[in-house]
């Protein structure tokens, strides 16, 4: 096991370490691991990365001001639009598509002199929890190559776990950044809904998702969120707040109020349970106050989440008709052409979700499904907000250890069940952090913390405290 | 809403006319992956003003809804529109339009069911042979995303003419509010639902002018009545108005309501109207054609002339300004609404273009000159207005009929010289007067004199004047 944090690399670069040397170091990790892990759908040409490094070196030598992420290599989930590299969303439908514009978050990365190393693999249109449902290939978990890295941001998580990037941008609709973080011993923070601009994120469930910073430590995640967060005029759902600035002081255990929500703690398999309670009890012994609570309505969280996400997805994916993007159909009759393009362009799971989403929105069923789900969602949000006013919620990140590749593919319900602890934060629009707390049989296990709207600072402070207890900051495979 | 400036959800232009195909587009209005809509507030303000003008009950906030259907000119395969259910909130529910029946000169009322703000799709252009026979179809997205107001009435209209008058009045109100320029190509479309007693409702789409509203509905009434009177059945269907042939043809049978999978657009949070209401309300109050019409009639102007003024806004502005500066209302109205407007029409100049009209001082001056008897109205009408209509900026003095300075003495001289003609005239030969007028004009050596004024002066001299 190795340890490397992005902020340390940044300091070294600031102190005069050559940027190209850092680029080479990361490229060496890619060279070593990428062939087996397959975290990236597209990688920037190494020569271009070196050139960017040289450019930055020149500017540093001249004493010019450089950005907050100068020289760091960032991997970007392939559902976030970039002009330099194609953006496929993991779908055949967009194979070869190059966006004519950069997502707002990418603009902000580039403005701070980050270097985008490549675009990471994901379940098609972010629909999945294992990254096996990518139209291209499954990504493997660097900690155990027979296992999945979680999804849908599995490519981002794996790229971090083997040291193939310093930082990564994922997206999180129902746990898509946090579940992979838990499975790869990395850190994922799903921000408050509206803190990070979605402009340029290919939507799956618009009302639920946020582009999410991922890294190997809490401090790195904070650094990345400072860069990408804050209001964007191009996203009407973005909140009118400035870029966040975080204190890196760990929280004091004493006086920390932690709520254990039964519905989000119980039901995980034994090794996961054990590590969860280890950490919670440690915090308690250091003076944190624990409180056990129940939120019965959370038993409906998973169906509520999937109903809303599928409805939004069915609508969002209507535009993919093989017209603007690389052609998929062959017939000259428009209806047939579109039908064929969609039949060929979308994978099974995407089609399943479109069908269920259409069903949930259909005349006669809409009230029973979509409208009912929005009502339950409000109830869930109210309950969560009531709780986060007095405590940070401690929750499992995943009910299971990372499954083997292929294990969960056949039964969609088993797949959906993996998100049971993570969807709550998306339904409520509140921030949630997943960080590693240990390994079981060599497989990473994470814990999840949930705070109130715009309380990312609380999560970061607590996360830093937990890191100091576990010593798991910056870990990656050898 | 041609005057909204930008498209409903991006910064491309609302008025795309005259642009090369697919040059007024951006990632948002062609629905590229990841692009997000942001509402153009001006569109909402204008729509709100229209809602207030039509006495709608306006909600506290509005919620845009996605309406799904697959079509090549709809880039996202859903249209961002409004809907009153499933969590959507339209800008207006339940209003009314009071419109003027200009044949009976009475105000009629038509209830409104709803007003929606929505985005226009792109435009499909067919090759040779049109929609039926062309092998090619081209899509131009310049129009995609342009803000539209969808105004839905209750079934309160009893005739094609009423429908036309309603549409004309609605367009007038929208023009006054600065929402649209109804004379621009494609600025509005009308779908007319026509049902004759004993038959189902038939929707006629693709009506593009107010004249065609009347024509299409009359055609449909005739067609449906003929079917019914020959014992047939009128089924519920959608038909297409063919303006060239002057007839409707079937588009599709409406077996059931289409399922548009309506749900609130998650990219667009509710928009609260509170901050906009005051401005929209004063916009609506200051630009109400019915109030302006009443104001003009109040000044003693005939309804016909008042309507002529109100329907041509630059004319109305000119009239109101002139009256404000003391010009006689009736004379001003006649000069502006009847004769100058007529000259513009004759010269093919656009009466809706303010630069087609002369300055207020010109009108007040002309009205004063007529009022004080310096010129007859006919002289102004026949000599001044045609020249002004050609060039409203021309120096007024240069187009006024010239007056001989010593006209009285010239007349005396001519009358003395032309004793015979005078005698003829006095003895009842009316045509002798024409000779005398001609002689006077000749004696002054000028052409641009007002013959009527000279005639009057001669008559006065001979003691015949009124």
Contacts between the chains, C-beta under 8 A, distances in Angstrom:
chain1	res1	chain2	res2	distance
A	79	B	34	7.9
A	80	B	34	7.6
A	81	B	33	6.8
A	81	B	34	4.6
A	87	B	33	7.1
A	87	B	34	7.8
A	89	B	33	7.0
A	94	B	33	6.9
A	97	B	33	7.4
A	99	B	27	8.0
A	99	B	32	6.9
A	99	B	33	7.1
A	99	B	34	7.0
A	100	B	27	6.6
A	100	B	32	7.2
A	101	B	27	5.5
A	101	B	32	7.6
A	101	B	35	7.6
A	103	B	34	6.2
A	198	B	34	7.9
A	198	B	36	6.4
A	199	B	34	6.9
A	199	B	35	7.2
A	199	B	36	5.2
A	200	B	34	4.4
A	200	B	35	7.6
A	201	B	34	5.5
A	202	B	33	4.4
A	202	B	34	4.8
A	203	B	34	7.1
A	203	B	267	7.7
A	205	B	266	7.9
A	206	B	266	3.9
A	206	B	267	5.4
A	207	B	266	3.8
A	233	B	38	6.9
A	234	B	36	6.2
A	234	B	38	6.3
A	235	B	36	5.3
A	235	B	38	7.5
A	235	B	267	8.0
A	236	B	36	6.8
A	236	B	37	6.9
A	236	B	38	4.8
A	236	B	39	6.7
A	236	B	267	6.3
A	236	B	268	5.5
A	236	B	269	6.0
A	237	B	36	8.0
A	237	B	266	7.7
A	237	B	267	6.4
A	237	B	268	7.9
A	237	B	269	5.8
A	311	B	263	6.2
A	312	B	266	5.7
A	314	B	261	7.3
A	315	B	66	5.5
A	315	B	68	6.4
A	315	B	78	5.9
A	315	B	261	6.9
A	315	B	263	7.0
A	318	B	68	5.9
A	318	B	70	7.1
A	318	B	76	6.5
A	318	B	77	3.7
A	318	B	78	5.5
A	319	B	31	5.0
A	319	B	33	7.6
A	319	B	75	6.5
A	319	B	76	4.5
A	319	B	77	5.4
A	319	B	78	7.9
A	321	B	70	7.0
A	321	B	77	6.4
A	323	B	72	7.0
A	323	B	75	7.9
A	324	B	30	6.8
A	324	B	31	7.8
A	324	B	32	7.1
A	324	B	75	7.2
A	334	B	72	5.9
A	334	B	137	8.0
A	335	B	70	7.9
A	338	B	70	6.4
A	358	B	261	6.3
A	361	B	261	4.1
A	361	B	262	7.4
A	361	B	263	5.5
A	362	B	259	5.7
A	362	B	261	6.6
A	363	B	257	6.9
A	363	B	259	4.9
A	366	B	86	5.8
A	366	B	261	8.0
A	366	B	262	7.6
A	366	B	263	7.3
A	367	B	86	8.0
A	370	B	86	7.2
A	370	B	263	6.0
A	371	B	86	6.2
A	371	B	87	6.9
A	374	B	87	6.7
